[in-house]
């Protein structure tokens, strides 16, 4: 006539995503008691539901290492967890049932917090521009485009850079805005090949990155005065004078 009761609540567990060491190993031991005796106090544990639902098959019950306990009351996981698929939290609903007839049971939630690992690389958006044609007289700090990258990791810190250094272009490291810095001169350089990088600043597994190759063609502007060349200093110059009065009637 006594309902089995879970002990040492709440049940909260932290698991790092992609951790192969936890697979098929002991994660958590449930504790429950029943004040009845004999078969009425024999307890069994069952997994009822999981959230998200597809994680139901991730978990199973195994025997504890304590030989005095014959029930499967330890939760084990049979595969690595990917936080980008499961989300930050997995919640299992567990039932404990006694051996009486009719049996009595209780429910409890076990919450697994999934710890983030920097396991995903940032990726530039598919519509990113890679070819440009700009006039050499375009104003300094003219914005050419803004690059956007996506990283499935939680709250990624993304930094944008370009190579090579020393070119008349720059990119804002935080928002990916590519702009003209200064010094475009068609007569000196007609085109540029630039590597644009996006880096995530994860620390667990190191920095990851994506890159784009962009081409910039410089268009000529009428910015140079014509010069007379190869004219000897001693060459005479003939001037022609026309008196308009001679043509009057």
C-alpha positions in Angstrom: 0.0 0.0 0.0 3.0 2.3 -0.1 4.0 4.1 -3.3 7.7 3.9 -4.2 9.5 7.2 -3.8 12.5 8.6 -5.6 15.3 9.9 -3.4 18.0 12.6 -3.6 16.0 14.9 -6.0 16.4 16.7 -8.4 18.2 14.6 -11.0 20.4 16.8 -13.1 23.4 15.6 -15.2 25.8 17.4 -17.4 27.1 15.7 -20.5 29.6 17.1 -23.1 28.6 16.7 -26.7 30.7 14.4 -28.9 32.3 12.8 -25.8 33.0 9.2 -26.8 34.1 8.3 -23.3 30.6 8.3 -21.9 29.2 5.9 -24.5 28.2 2.6 -22.9 29.4 3.8 -19.5 27.6 4.6 -16.3 26.0 8.1 -16.3 23.7 8.3 -13.4 22.2 6.0 -10.7 18.6 6.4 -9.7 17.6 5.9 -6.1 14.2 5.0 -4.7 12.7 3.3 -1.7 9.5 1.5 -0.8 8.4 1.0 2.8 6.6 -2.2 2.0 8.3 -5.6 2.4 9.0 -8.7 0.4 7.9 -8.6 -3.2 6.0 -5.4 -2.6 9.3 -3.6 -2.1 11.1 -5.0 -5.2 11.6 -2.0 -7.5 11.9 -1.8 -11.3 12.8 1.2 -13.3 11.4 2.1 -16.8 12.1 4.8 -19.3 8.7 6.3 -20.2 9.4 9.3 -22.5 12.2 11.4 -23.7 12.4 15.0 -25.0 13.4 15.4 -27.8 11.5 12.2 -28.6 14.2 10.8 -30.9 16.6 10.6 -28.0 14.5 7.9 -26.4 16.7 5.2 -27.9 19.9 7.0 -26.8 19.5 5.7 -23.2 19.1 2.3 -21.5 19.2 0.9 -18.0 22.1 -1.2 -16.7 23.0 -2.9 -13.5 24.8 -1.0 -10.8 28.3 -2.1 -9.7 26.8 -2.7 -6.2 26.3 -6.5 -6.1 23.7 -6.1 -3.3 21.3 -4.3 -5.7 19.8 -6.6 -8.4 17.7 -4.1 -10.3 18.8 -2.1 -13.4 18.8 1.4 -12.0 21.8 3.0 -13.7 21.2 5.1 -16.8 23.7 4.5 -19.7 24.0 6.2 -23.1 24.7 4.1 -26.2 25.9 6.9 -28.6 27.6 10.3 -28.6 25.3 13.3 -28.3 25.4 16.1 -30.9 24.1 19.3 -29.3 23.3 20.8 -32.8 20.7 18.0 -33.1 19.4 17.5 -29.6 19.5 21.1 -28.4 20.8 22.2 -25.0 18.6 19.9 -22.8 17.4 16.3 -22.9 14.7 15.4 -20.4 13.9 11.7 -19.6 10.8 10.7 -17.7 11.5 7.7 -15.5 9.0 5.4 -13.7 9.8 3.3 -10.6 7.3 0.4 -10.0 7.1 -1.9 -7.1 6.4 -5.7 -7.2 3.0 -5.6 -5.6 -0.3 -6.7 -7.1 -1.5 -4.3 -8.3 1.8 -2.5 -8.5 2.3 1.1 -7.6 4.6 3.5 -9.3 6.0 7.1 -9.3 7.5 9.3 -12.0 10.5 11.6 -12.1 12.3 13.7 -14.6 16.0 13.4 -15.2 17.5 16.5 -16.9 20.6 16.3 -19.0 22.4 19.5 -19.9 24.4 19.2 -23.0 27.7 21.1 -22.9 28.8 22.9 -26.0 31.9 21.9 -28.0 33.3 23.9 -30.9 32.7 21.2 -33.4 31.1 23.0 -36.3 32.9 25.3 -38.8 31.5 28.6 -39.9 30.2 28.7 -43.5 29.7 31.7 -45.8 26.2 32.3 -47.1 25.6 30.7 -50.5 24.8 34.1 -52.1 28.2 35.7 -51.2 29.6 38.0 -53.9 32.9 37.0 -55.4 33.3 39.2 -58.4 33.5 43.0 -58.5 34.2 45.8 -61.0 34.9 49.2 -59.5 36.3 52.5 -60.9 39.7 53.6 -59.7 38.2 57.0 -58.6 35.7 55.4 -56.3 35.7 57.2 -52.8 37.7 55.8 -50.0 35.7 53.7 -47.5 33.2 52.9 -50.2 31.4 49.7 -49.0 31.6 46.9 -51.6 29.5 44.2 -49.8 28.9 42.6 -46.4 29.8 39.0 -45.9 27.6 36.8 -43.6 28.6 33.4 -42.2 26.6 30.9 -40.2 28.0 28.7 -37.4 25.7 26.0 -35.9 27.6 26.2 -32.6 26.0 28.0 -29.7 26.8 31.7 -29.6 29.8 31.5 -31.9 32.3 34.4 -32.0 33.1 35.0 -35.7 36.0 37.2 -36.9 36.5 38.2 -40.6 39.9 38.8 -42.2 41.4 39.2 -45.7 44.7 38.4 -47.4 47.1 39.5 -48.7 48.0 42.4 -46.5 49.0 45.8 -47.9 46.2 45.9 -50.5 43.8 48.9 -50.8 40.9 47.0 -49.3 39.9 46.1 -45.8 37.2 44.2 -43.9 35.5 44.9 -40.6 36.5 42.0 -38.3 33.1 41.9 -36.6 30.4 42.3 -39.3 32.2 41.3 -42.5 31.8 44.6 -44.3 34.3 44.7 -47.2 35.3 48.3 -48.3 37.8 50.3 -50.3 40.5 51.6 -48.1 42.5 53.9 -50.4 45.0 54.1 -53.3 43.2 52.5 -56.3 45.2 53.3 -59.4 44.3 51.5 -62.7 47.6 52.6 -64.2 49.4 50.6 -61.6 47.1 47.6 -60.8 44.1 46.5 -62.9 42.9 43.6 -60.8 43.2 42.0 -57.4 42.7 38.5 -56.0 41.6 38.5 -52.4 41.1 35.7 -49.9 38.3 36.4 -47.4 38.3 34.3 -44.2 35.8 33.8 -41.4 37.2 32.3 -38.2 35.3 31.1 -35.2 37.1 31.6 -31.9 36.2 28.4 -30.2 38.7 27.1 -27.6 37.7 23.5 -27.0 38.8 22.0 -30.3 40.6 25.0 -31.8 39.8 27.6 -34.3 37.8 26.6 -37.5 37.3 28.7 -40.6 35.8 29.0 -44.1 37.2 31.1 -47.0 36.2 32.7 -50.2 38.3 33.8 -53.2 37.1 37.1 -54.7 38.2 38.9 -57.9 38.2 42.7 -58.2 38.7 44.4 -61.6 39.6 48.0 -61.5 38.1 50.2 -64.2 40.0 53.1 -65.7 38.8 56.7 -65.0 39.8 59.8 -66.9 42.1 61.1 -64.2 45.4 61.9 -66.0 46.1 64.9 -68.2 47.6 64.3 -71.7 51.3 65.1 -72.1 53.3 66.2 -75.2 56.2 63.8 -75.6 59.3 63.5 -77.8 59.2 67.2 -78.8 62.7 68.7 -79.3 63.2 71.9 -77.5 64.6 73.6 -80.6 61.8 72.6 -82.9 60.1 75.7 -84.4 56.3 76.1 -83.9 54.4 77.7 -86.7 51.5 79.9 -85.8 48.9 80.7 -88.4 47.1 84.1 -88.1 43.8 84.6 -89.9 42.5 88.2 -90.4 38.8 87.9 -90.4 38.5 91.4 -91.9 39.8 90.1 -95.2 36.7 88.0 -95.6 34.3 90.9 -95.0 32.3 92.3 -98.0 
